[in-house]
Amino acid sequence: MIHYFVDSPIAKYAGARTSIELGRSPPALCSRSVKKKILLNLKILLSFLDIVRRKDFMLGGAVQEIEANLADFCGAKYAFGVASGTDALILSLKACDIGPGDEVITPAVGFFSSAAAISWVNARPVFVDVDPNTFNIDVSKIEAAITPRAKALLPIHLNGKMADMDPALEIARKHGLRVIADAAQAIGSRYKDKPIGQFGD
C-alpha cells in the first residue's frame, strides 16, 4: 500500500500529518471516481478531526447541523440526534404516551430493538407476520392483531425498503392508533415518491 500525506491545520493540531491510503496506484493514475472517493473520505476525516478538536460532538453546532441536514434529507420537520435507534424508539413511544398495559403492533421480523423499546416502556409487543416478498409488515394481517389495548403501530422499514404505508396508515387512523416507524434501516427511502420522514406520528 502507498500512503500519501496531507498537511492540514487539523492534522498539525493532532500532532501528525494525515495519511490517506490509496492502494497501489499513485493519484495521477487513479480514475476520477477513485479520486472523488479519496477526496470525500479526506473531507469526512478532516471534518471529524475538526469536531474532535472543538469538542463539539455532544449537543454542539456539529450535531445541530447534522440534525438539520438529516431532517431535510428525510423530508421531516425535525430530527434529533440520540445515542441509538433503540433510544429513538423509546423516546418516540414515550412521546406518544405508550406505557404499561398498552399494546404495540409490530412485525415479527426485524431488528430486536423495536420489540425491546416497546418492552422498555412496559408495553407489550404484538407480533404480526411479514410479507414474504418484502419482509415488511403484512398490512393485511394488522387488523386481526388489534385489541382494545392496542395503542400504536410500529412498522419496521427493513433493508432500505419502506413498509406499505398507505394501507397501514389507513388502518391505524381507523382504529385510533399512533404510528411510530422504525426507519433505522431505510434512511433516505421513499414511498410513492414521498420521503420517509413524512409518515407517522
Backbone bond lengths (Angstrom), bond angles and torsions (degrees), N, CA, C in turn:
res aa  C-N    CA-C-N  psi(-1)  N-CA   C-N-CA  omega(-1)  CA-C   N-CA-C  phi
1 M - - - 1.448 - - 1.527 109.76 -
2 I 1.302 115.65 141.68 1.459 121.08 177.36 1.516 107.74 -104.12
3 H 1.286 117.34 134.43 1.457 121.91 178.37 1.517 108.96 -110.16
4 Y 1.327 116.15 135.17 1.463 121.65 174.11 1.514 106.84 -114.23
5 F 1.291 116.96 144.01 1.452 121.08 -175.58 1.517 109.94 -110.72
6 V 1.299 115.45 136.97 1.452 121.62 -178.81 1.517 108.05 -116.50
7 D 1.321 115.65 122.31 1.461 119.49 175.87 1.521 108.53 -80.35
8 S 1.305 117.24 133.76 1.462 121.29 175.80 1.514 108.48 -153.38
9 P 1.338 117.64 155.62 1.464 120.10 177.12 1.522 111.80 -59.08
10 I 1.329 115.73 -36.48 1.464 119.21 -179.28 1.518 110.12 -67.73
11 A 1.326 115.88 -44.23 1.465 119.36 179.04 1.519 110.30 -62.90
12 K 1.341 116.88 -40.55 1.465 119.60 178.48 1.526 110.49 -63.97
13 Y 1.350 115.98 -38.64 1.458 120.13 177.41 1.526 109.56 -60.16
14 A 1.333 115.64 -39.03 1.465 120.28 -179.62 1.522 111.87 -74.30
15 G 1.328 117.06 -7.97 1.454 120.56 175.67 1.511 114.55 90.97
16 A 1.320 117.69 8.98 1.462 120.09 179.54 1.512 109.13 -156.99
17 R 1.323 114.85 165.64 1.455 118.27 174.06 1.523 108.95 -83.36
18 T 1.321 115.54 152.42 1.455 120.76 -179.05 1.516 109.52 -82.49
19 S 1.313 116.63 130.05 1.461 121.73 -179.58 1.519 109.42 -100.42
20 I 1.313 116.05 131.33 1.455 120.80 175.79 1.518 107.78 -114.95
21 E 1.309 116.50 124.64 1.453 120.37 -179.29 1.526 109.17 -90.93
22 L 1.305 117.00 119.68 1.457 121.26 -175.04 1.515 113.63 -109.02
23 G 1.275 119.32 -3.56 1.444 120.00 -173.68 1.518 109.94 88.63
24 R 1.317 117.74 -147.92 1.456 120.86 -174.09 1.525 113.79 -93.23
25 S 1.316 118.37 -11.62 1.464 119.62 -176.40 1.518 111.21 -96.70
26 P 1.324 118.19 132.16 1.455 119.65 173.59 1.523 109.68 -69.47
27 P 1.340 118.63 159.03 1.458 121.43 -175.03 1.519 114.15 -53.32
28 A 1.330 118.87 -35.81 1.461 121.16 -177.59 1.525 111.65 -64.21
29 L 1.318 117.37 -25.61 1.458 120.68 -177.36 1.528 112.95 -99.55
30 C 1.329 117.23 -1.87 1.461 120.88 -179.18 1.527 110.07 -76.63
31 S 1.311 116.10 149.21 1.463 120.33 175.23 1.526 109.29 -70.25
32 R 1.314 115.77 163.53 1.467 121.17 179.85 1.534 110.95 -60.06
33 S 1.345 116.82 -40.90 1.466 119.27 -178.84 1.525 111.44 -66.30
34 V 1.332 117.14 -37.19 1.468 120.23 177.17 1.519 109.62 -65.76
35 K 1.325 117.23 -43.17 1.470 120.20 178.49 1.524 110.92 -60.97
36 K 1.349 116.57 -40.71 1.467 119.96 178.38 1.525 110.65 -61.45
37 K 1.337 116.04 -42.44 1.465 120.00 179.33 1.525 110.72 -64.70
38 I 1.319 116.32 -40.77 1.465 120.37 179.03 1.519 109.91 -62.60
39 L 1.327 116.56 -46.78 1.464 120.18 -179.43 1.523 111.49 -64.65
40 L 1.336 117.07 -39.33 1.460 120.03 177.46 1.521 110.63 -63.85
41 N 1.334 117.00 -45.47 1.463 120.07 178.51 1.518 111.44 -62.50
42 L 1.318 116.93 -38.06 1.461 120.64 177.33 1.521 110.44 -64.85
43 K 1.332 116.39 -43.67 1.465 120.23 178.94 1.532 110.51 -60.94
44 I 1.327 116.53 -43.40 1.468 120.70 178.46 1.523 110.39 -62.71
45 L 1.320 116.64 -45.88 1.464 120.94 179.85 1.522 111.19 -60.83
46 L 1.317 117.23 -46.41 1.463 120.41 -178.81 1.523 111.26 -66.64
47 S 1.329 117.38 -37.27 1.467 120.51 175.99 1.519 110.28 -63.43
48 F 1.327 116.12 -43.79 1.464 120.75 178.38 1.526 111.00 -60.18
49 L 1.327 116.64 -47.80 1.466 120.17 179.83 1.524 111.45 -62.74
50 D 1.329 116.73 -35.79 1.461 120.17 178.35 1.526 110.84 -66.49
51 I 1.323 117.15 -41.42 1.469 120.94 177.96 1.522 110.37 -63.31
52 V 1.323 117.09 -42.76 1.469 121.02 178.15 1.526 110.14 -63.50
53 R 1.326 116.55 -43.03 1.466 120.49 179.98 1.531 110.79 -60.77
54 R 1.341 116.59 -41.26 1.468 120.67 -178.30 1.531 112.26 -81.46
55 K 1.324 116.43 -7.47 1.478 121.57 -175.83 1.530 109.79 55.33
56 D 1.323 114.65 46.35 1.456 122.42 -171.33 1.525 111.63 -111.27
57 F 1.328 117.13 27.22 1.459 119.44 -172.65 1.519 113.77 -98.20
58 M 1.325 118.80 -0.46 1.464 121.17 175.39 1.520 108.81 -130.39
59 L 1.318 115.87 111.78 1.464 123.30 176.99 1.522 113.61 62.35
60 G 1.311 117.54 20.35 1.458 121.01 -179.00 1.510 112.28 -98.42
61 G 1.318 114.61 -171.96 1.453 121.49 -178.24 1.511 113.42 -61.23
62 A 1.330 116.97 -35.39 1.465 119.88 179.95 1.528 110.65 -64.56
63 V 1.322 117.02 -39.89 1.465 120.98 179.21 1.527 109.77 -65.50
64 Q 1.325 116.35 -44.29 1.466 120.08 179.27 1.529 111.18 -61.83
65 E 1.314 116.39 -37.98 1.465 120.33 178.56 1.528 110.83 -66.26
66 I 1.326 116.60 -43.69 1.468 120.46 178.03 1.525 110.32 -63.27
67 E 1.337 117.24 -43.05 1.466 120.72 179.33 1.528 111.00 -60.20
68 A 1.328 116.70 -45.47 1.470 120.67 -179.88 1.527 111.02 -63.99
69 N 1.329 116.52 -42.76 1.469 120.23 179.22 1.525 111.53 -65.13
70 L 1.342 116.76 -40.47 1.463 120.49 -179.92 1.528 110.85 -66.76
71 A 1.336 117.23 -43.03 1.465 120.38 178.22 1.525 110.11 -59.21
72 D 1.322 116.37 -45.32 1.462 120.85 179.50 1.531 110.87 -62.88
73 F 1.323 116.48 -44.61 1.463 122.10 -178.72 1.526 111.61 -62.03
74 C 1.341 116.53 -36.57 1.466 121.07 -176.92 1.528 113.00 -92.62
75 G 1.329 117.37 -2.94 1.459 120.06 -179.42 1.510 113.06 72.34
76 A 1.324 117.44 28.24 1.466 122.27 -179.58 1.526 110.25 -105.72
77 K 1.325 116.19 159.25 1.468 119.72 176.46 1.521 110.73 -70.37
78 Y 1.332 116.29 -39.49 1.458 121.26 -174.63 1.524 110.45 -138.09
79 A 1.302 115.44 158.22 1.465 122.86 168.59 1.522 106.33 -143.80
80 F 1.311 116.42 138.91 1.458 121.11 -179.74 1.520 109.48 -125.31
81 G 1.310 116.04 127.85 1.455 120.70 178.01 1.517 110.39 -75.51
82 V 1.317 116.46 127.03 1.462 122.13 176.07 1.527 107.86 -131.12
83 A 1.310 116.01 175.09 1.464 120.32 -173.48 1.523 113.61 -70.09
84 S 1.331 117.33 -27.55 1.469 119.41 -176.21 1.523 110.01 -162.40
85 G 1.327 114.90 167.94 1.454 120.11 174.41 1.520 111.45 -63.72
86 T 1.320 116.83 -34.47 1.468 120.73 177.12 1.517 110.31 -61.87
87 D 1.329 117.12 -45.80 1.468 120.56 177.37 1.524 110.97 -60.21
88 A 1.327 116.83 -40.14 1.466 120.61 179.08 1.527 110.56 -61.03
89 L 1.327 116.72 -42.15 1.462 120.13 179.18 1.524 111.60 -67.44
90 I 1.324 117.26 -42.57 1.470 120.59 178.82 1.521 110.18 -59.94
91 L 1.323 117.02 -47.41 1.465 120.69 179.79 1.526 111.26 -63.46
92 S 1.321 117.00 -38.88 1.469 120.64 179.02 1.525 111.11 -66.28
93 L 1.320 117.03 -42.64 1.462 120.55 177.34 1.525 110.92 -62.15
94 K 1.325 116.68 -43.68 1.469 120.04 178.50 1.525 111.21 -64.53
95 A 1.330 116.71 -39.12 1.468 120.52 179.29 1.527 111.27 -63.48
96 C 1.323 116.73 -27.16 1.469 121.84 177.92 1.527 112.03 -94.05
97 D 1.336 116.73 13.00 1.471 123.01 178.00 1.527 113.32 57.99
98 I 1.316 116.33 37.13 1.464 120.93 175.29 1.526 107.35 -87.94
99 G 1.329 116.78 129.53 1.459 119.24 -176.98 1.512 112.54 -158.35
100 P 1.343 116.91 -154.36 1.462 122.10 -175.14 1.534 112.62 -53.72
101 G 1.324 114.54 133.19 1.460 120.84 178.17 1.518 114.59 86.99
102 D 1.325 117.48 -14.43 1.467 120.59 -179.83 1.523 110.75 -82.15
103 E 1.311 115.42 154.45 1.457 121.48 174.75 1.523 109.20 -115.65
104 V 1.317 114.68 141.94 1.465 121.29 178.29 1.523 107.55 -125.48
105 I 1.309 115.86 123.35 1.462 121.60 -178.77 1.522 108.88 -85.37
106 T 1.327 115.50 129.15 1.465 121.13 -176.65 1.532 108.95 -148.41
107 P 1.318 118.30 156.51 1.467 118.89 -179.26 1.527 112.79 -69.16
108 A 1.328 114.41 152.01 1.463 120.50 -179.63 1.522 112.32 -75.53
109 V 1.320 117.90 -15.43 1.462 121.80 178.80 1.521 108.44 -115.52
110 G 1.319 115.81 129.52 1.461 121.19 178.91 1.506 109.26 160.88
111 F 1.313 115.96 177.22 1.456 119.77 178.33 1.526 108.82 -68.08
112 F 1.318 117.31 143.58 1.468 121.46 -171.90 1.523 113.94 -63.94
113 S 1.324 118.50 -16.25 1.465 120.04 -174.98 1.522 112.57 -64.53
114 S 1.322 118.44 -27.03 1.468 119.55 179.03 1.523 110.21 -63.89
115 A 1.326 116.77 -50.79 1.466 120.41 177.84 1.522 110.83 -66.39
116 A 1.325 117.02 -36.65 1.469 120.41 179.32 1.522 111.02 -63.77
117 A 1.331 117.41 -40.89 1.466 120.77 179.33 1.524 110.85 -64.80
118 I 1.323 116.33 -40.70 1.467 120.31 177.68 1.525 109.66 -61.68
119 S 1.316 117.19 -45.69 1.469 121.54 178.64 1.525 111.37 -64.97
120 W 1.332 116.59 -35.65 1.469 121.25 -178.05 1.531 111.62 -59.88
121 V 1.346 117.07 -33.83 1.469 120.07 179.10 1.531 110.55 -91.63
122 N 1.339 116.21 14.79 1.467 123.78 177.75 1.525 113.48 64.53
123 A 1.317 116.07 26.11 1.459 120.62 171.37 1.530 107.67 -97.54
124 R 1.315 116.16 176.01 1.468 120.74 -176.85 1.524 109.97 -116.08
125 P 1.342 117.06 123.54 1.464 118.07 174.51 1.528 110.56 -73.78
126 V 1.316 115.95 134.54 1.463 121.97 174.96 1.526 105.95 -114.38
127 F 1.318 115.91 115.33 1.458 120.22 -172.44 1.528 112.12 -88.28
128 V 1.324 113.70 136.15 1.458 122.25 177.62 1.523 107.06 -118.88
129 D 1.315 116.05 142.75 1.463 120.51 -179.55 1.531 110.36 -63.62
130 V 1.322 114.79 165.49 1.463 120.69 -177.70 1.525 110.81 -110.68
131 D 1.302 114.94 160.33 1.460 121.77 173.20 1.529 107.17 -72.01
132 P 1.332 119.07 123.06 1.470 120.17 -176.15 1.533 113.90 -65.65
133 N 1.324 117.33 -15.88 1.466 120.15 179.05 1.523 112.79 -84.68
134 T 1.335 116.84 -30.25 1.476 120.01 -175.96 1.524 113.20 -116.18
135 F 1.317 117.14 -20.14 1.467 124.32 -173.23 1.525 112.09 65.16
136 N 1.331 117.62 12.28 1.459 121.98 170.99 1.522 108.50 -91.74
137 I 1.319 116.43 167.74 1.458 121.36 -177.05 1.531 110.90 -54.38
138 D 1.318 115.97 136.39 1.463 121.78 177.39 1.525 106.91 -83.00
139 V 1.327 116.44 103.34 1.468 120.14 -173.69 1.524 112.32 -63.11
140 S 1.321 118.02 -23.24 1.469 120.34 179.41 1.527 111.90 -70.20
141 K 1.322 117.53 -11.95 1.466 120.92 -178.01 1.530 113.24 -108.92
142 I 1.321 117.29 2.16 1.473 120.25 -177.26 1.523 111.20 -67.80
143 E 1.330 117.44 -49.03 1.475 119.84 -173.51 1.520 112.36 -60.08
144 A 1.317 118.16 -34.59 1.471 120.88 179.51 1.523 111.74 -65.11
145 A 1.326 117.36 -21.12 1.470 121.27 -178.55 1.528 112.87 -91.98
146 I 1.320 117.59 -6.23 1.466 120.98 -176.18 1.522 110.27 -80.91
147 T 1.330 115.57 126.88 1.465 122.94 175.02 1.529 107.29 -121.56
148 P 1.339 117.48 173.65 1.471 118.90 177.16 1.537 113.38 -59.92
149 R 1.333 117.31 -19.69 1.472 120.14 179.82 1.529 113.11 -87.07
150 A 1.314 117.35 -9.97 1.472 120.76 -178.25 1.524 109.76 -66.53
151 K 1.323 115.46 127.37 1.470 120.93 -178.44 1.526 112.70 -120.96
152 A 1.338 116.93 -17.56 1.467 118.39 -176.32 1.520 111.11 -153.95
153 L 1.319 113.09 157.33 1.458 122.75 172.58 1.520 106.65 -116.40
154 L 1.340 116.47 127.21 1.458 120.90 -179.26 1.534 109.22 -122.21
155 P 1.347 116.65 83.74 1.465 118.17 175.53 1.523 110.45 -72.97
156 I 1.316 115.76 150.65 1.469 121.28 176.03 1.524 106.97 -111.45
157 H 1.316 116.30 121.30 1.465 120.70 175.51 1.525 106.27 -84.28
158 L 1.314 115.85 103.99 1.458 121.68 -168.31 1.530 112.56 -100.57
159 N 1.313 115.31 140.80 1.471 122.49 173.36 1.525 113.64 55.78
160 G 1.326 116.22 37.96 1.457 120.61 176.97 1.514 114.89 79.39
161 K 1.321 117.43 3.78 1.466 120.98 -178.69 1.519 109.50 -117.84
162 M 1.330 115.12 128.24 1.457 119.43 -179.33 1.526 111.69 -75.17
163 A 1.325 114.77 150.35 1.464 120.90 173.51 1.534 108.47 -65.24
164 D 1.311 116.41 165.75 1.470 121.66 179.55 1.531 107.85 -76.14
165 M 1.324 116.15 90.76 1.456 121.04 -165.77 1.526 115.21 -77.86
166 D 1.315 120.55 -32.79 1.471 119.56 -177.92 1.525 111.81 -58.74
167 P 1.338 119.18 -54.30 1.467 117.60 178.08 1.529 112.89 -67.03
168 A 1.327 117.37 -32.84 1.472 119.62 178.29 1.527 110.41 -63.23
169 L 1.329 116.88 -44.62 1.469 120.63 178.94 1.526 111.21 -66.12
170 E 1.314 116.71 -38.17 1.466 120.34 178.99 1.531 110.53 -62.07
171 I 1.318 116.77 -44.89 1.471 120.91 178.16 1.522 110.25 -63.87
172 A 1.318 116.83 -44.36 1.468 120.79 -179.34 1.523 110.95 -60.91
173 R 1.320 117.58 -45.35 1.474 120.59 -179.82 1.531 110.70 -64.81
174 K 1.324 116.35 -40.95 1.470 121.26 -179.70 1.526 111.18 -58.76
175 H 1.333 116.73 -35.69 1.467 121.03 -176.07 1.529 112.98 -105.36
176 G 1.307 117.77 8.45 1.469 121.32 177.46 1.517 114.25 68.10
177 L 1.322 116.89 32.34 1.468 120.98 -179.90 1.522 110.57 -92.73
178 R 1.320 116.30 140.56 1.463 120.72 169.59 1.524 107.96 -75.52
179 V 1.326 116.72 151.47 1.464 121.25 179.69 1.520 108.90 -119.08
180 I 1.332 114.91 117.81 1.468 122.48 179.36 1.524 106.02 -124.04
181 A 1.310 117.16 110.30 1.467 119.87 -175.83 1.521 111.17 -95.04
182 D 1.324 115.62 137.67 1.461 121.55 171.63 1.525 106.40 -89.64
183 A 1.327 115.41 102.79 1.467 121.18 -175.06 1.521 112.71 -107.45
184 A 1.327 117.44 14.29 1.467 120.48 -174.37 1.525 112.83 -58.93
185 Q 1.329 117.19 -30.52 1.466 120.13 -178.51 1.526 112.95 -98.24
186 A 1.335 116.73 12.79 1.467 118.05 -175.80 1.529 112.88 -141.60
187 I 1.320 117.72 25.95 1.463 120.25 178.91 1.530 108.87 -55.53
188 G 1.321 116.04 128.76 1.458 120.95 179.82 1.518 114.21 92.95
189 S 1.329 117.20 -5.46 1.466 120.01 179.79 1.525 110.81 -73.17
190 R 1.327 114.49 161.09 1.458 121.23 178.82 1.528 108.64 -132.27
191 Y 1.330 115.24 150.90 1.461 122.02 176.29 1.523 106.95 -127.19
192 K 1.311 116.95 116.83 1.466 121.99 -176.88 1.528 110.72 50.05
193 D 1.307 114.69 45.57 1.465 124.99 177.06 1.533 114.43 67.39
194 K 1.322 117.59 13.82 1.467 120.62 174.01 1.520 108.31 -105.67
195 P 1.343 117.84 136.81 1.465 119.58 179.60 1.518 112.10 -67.95
196 I 1.297 115.07 155.38 1.459 123.29 -173.38 1.530 113.58 -56.94
197 G 1.317 117.35 -30.04 1.462 120.59 -176.94 1.509 114.88 -73.95
198 Q 1.326 118.32 -1.62 1.463 120.96 -177.62 1.524 113.20 -99.15
199 F 1.316 116.96 14.15 1.464 120.50 -178.55 1.522 109.99 -123.58
200 G 1.302 115.92 133.12 1.461 120.43 174.41 1.512 113.00 101.06
201 D 1.336 113.88 177.46 1.464 121.69 -178.35 1.511 110.87 -94.54
